[in-house]
Amino acid sequence: MTKSQAETELKALREEIETHNHNYYVLAQPTISDYEFDKLLERLIEIESQFPDLVTPDSPSQRVGGTVTKIFPTVVHKERMMSLSNTYSPEELREFVKRVQKELNAEGLTEAEFACELKFDGVAVSLIYRDGLFVQGATRGDGTTGDDITPNLKTIPTIPLRLKSPNDERAQVLLKGEIEVRGEVFMLKEDFETLNAQSEKQFANPRNATAGTLKQQDSREVAKRKLTFTAYFLSSDLLSDTVSHWERLRLLELLGFNVSPHRTLATKIEEIDSFLNEWEEKRDRLPFDIDGAVIKLNSIRQQNLLGATSKAPRWAIAYKFSARQAETRLRDVTYQVGRVGTVTPVAELEPVFLAGSTISRSTLHNFDEIARLELHVGDFVVLEKSGDVIPKVVRAVIEKRPIDAKPILPPTHCPSCQTPLINPEGEVNLYCPNEDHCPAQIQGRILHYASRNAMDIENLGEAVVEQLLKEGLIGDVGDIYSIEKQRLISLERFGEKSAQNLLEAIESSKLRPLERLLFGLGIRHVGLATARILARKFTSIDDLASASLEALEQTEEVGATIAKSVHDYFRKPSTLLLIEKLKRAGVNMKGEKSETIENAHFSGKSVVFTGTLESLTREKASEEVLKRGGKVSGSISKKTDYVVAGSEAGSKLEKAKKLGVRILSEAEFLSLLSP
């Protein structure tokens, strides 16, 4: 094949493949089989491998992935990516509509027209196109800056690598300059279930899976997971403000984007209500998750007139749907034993479909909660999904209680090792005191040690830990570091590659900072925030182990209960043996010199985080507060100085409002971090 022949065939192949991609992913109208499509793609890659200089940025082969990114560069957004104000209240929605109409009337404008759209439960991204070619994609980040994840976004079939060239004058104009497209990356429910079925690491919901996938450092891994994209925003200097939001959505469709068809225009609150009621009732039938709807002014000129506050646009609001409920029967109550011996009652339910998934179990937390709900085995109970994610029992349907319903009595012995249970004074939980020999506690401690916020040992999940314990390869976390490769390979589910991957992850964990080790050891009452404080005060594990009870109690943010727990932990013979085992393995036992940043906003202040932060993890945000002399707490009181509220903020936010605690948005928090 000559180069000229290759160019001709490549051009035809690319056009044909992109047409089939659009038909399959955007129009949901495939015209060829998967096998035929794969053959076209294989032929394309074969020719491009022979003539690598003919590979173009918009070639379908670029969706396969292959880029490895260790650090995501920072991108400054041309226009700030603001969050929306949220409401669950029909009354607040009406107030929003009235306010918008009043402000427009004051400017001599007629009745407002609103675009009503579904609120996808995914990850917001910004896409930049120049002369019709996709050149950059970024996360929202803090709204002003985000992470450049272009290689990962290129793997998503519903993101065009080159825009279509439709027979439309305004759309044609957009092919000769720069445009910005914003939208949501998400995972279809079916694809999410497939991912969890094939992966050892289980994601809680499609949104978490999407967020984790987009931050993968190897775009080949992203390409393996089926993500999709829908566009809901178009901005360009090539468009005047007379082109409405609704017209821009139509332009996006013409350019080849997937745009949700589930939208409407409304001028009356009754029309908005009708849209909301329809989709609150239909939402479980959708193949993807939504958590509400977005109501926004359709006129771009009116949007610009109303402007924005420091937090959100004044011309749009997100209406969140209420939690879904279902009724089912409580078949039984079983008990789980945690890593510190906590015995947690679990409701075993007749399977019931709720908010997109089938629920058969739900934690009951403790026996105070069981008493509060007046639960009996055999009761009909009402289930609710908190945030449409976590199922919980909210009440018993006492009027339906059957005659043979049985009261739920606390267990007397550990369900794992049969040791008599204890109930420490002042605590609501039951505990198994057999911490050194209880199988459930041992497994729980190892899983906790390997977890992401602790020593972060990838591939050491529940199934693997259970297998290693069963085969006698490990008995505590210290034994992890003496596992031999040949013993691993001899086990079912392990091959040469998987064994090597696990051993490399174990070796990497030796370098984790002291605070992660302290958290990973699973000392009762010591969370990650407390572990950071202890690692800053005591520069090595030996210093901490030898600290007196008085020295521990005098540590800021460490009360008498935590101090006694830490003091007792390091005086157990089993702990001393474990520490020696970890030392011999080469695990880091020393703290790093703490960086101190002068900052009057946080010095001596107490901060509580709630909800999900977009631009940094909760762990990283806490570190930034500590560097500036602040304190991080897990609970709100009158002594709390700031509550940083991310998306999906819950009861802590409401408590902060009642106590009059200052609430910071993520953007405000980030701005205060600067000296």
Secondary structure, 3 states (H helix, E strand, C coil): CCHHHHHHHHHHHHHHHHHHHHHHHHCCCCCCCHHHHHHHHHHHHHHHHHCHHHCCCCCHHHHHCCCECCCCCEEECCCCCCCCCEECCHHHHHHHHHHHHHHHHHCCCCCCCEEEEEEECCEEEEEEEECCEEEEEEECCCCCEEEECHHHHCCCCCCCCECCCCCCHHHHHCCCCEEEEEEEEECCHHHHHHHHHHCCCCCCCHHHHHHHHHCCCEHHHHHHCCCEEEEEEEECCCCCCCCCHHHHHHHHHHCCCCCCCCEEEECCHHHHHHHHHHHHHHHHHCCCCEEEEEEEECCHHHHHHHCECCCCECCEEEEECCCCEEEEEEEEEEEEECCCCEEEEEEEEEEEEECCEEEEEEECCCHHHHHHHCCEECCEEEEEEECCCEEEEEEECHHHCCCCCEECCCCCECCCCCCECECCCCCCCEECCCCCCCHHHHHHHHHHHHCCCCCCCCCCCHHHHHHHHHCCCCCCHHHHHHCCHHHHHCCCCCCHHHHHHHHHHHHHHCCCCHHHHHHHCCCCCCCHHHHHHHHHHCCEHHHHHHCCHHHHHCCCCCCHHHHHHHHHHCCCHHHHHHHHHHHHHCCCCECCCCCCCCCCCCCCCEEEEECECCCCCHHHHHHHHHHCCCEEECCCCCCCCEEEECECCCHHHHHHHHHCCEEECHHHHHHHHCC
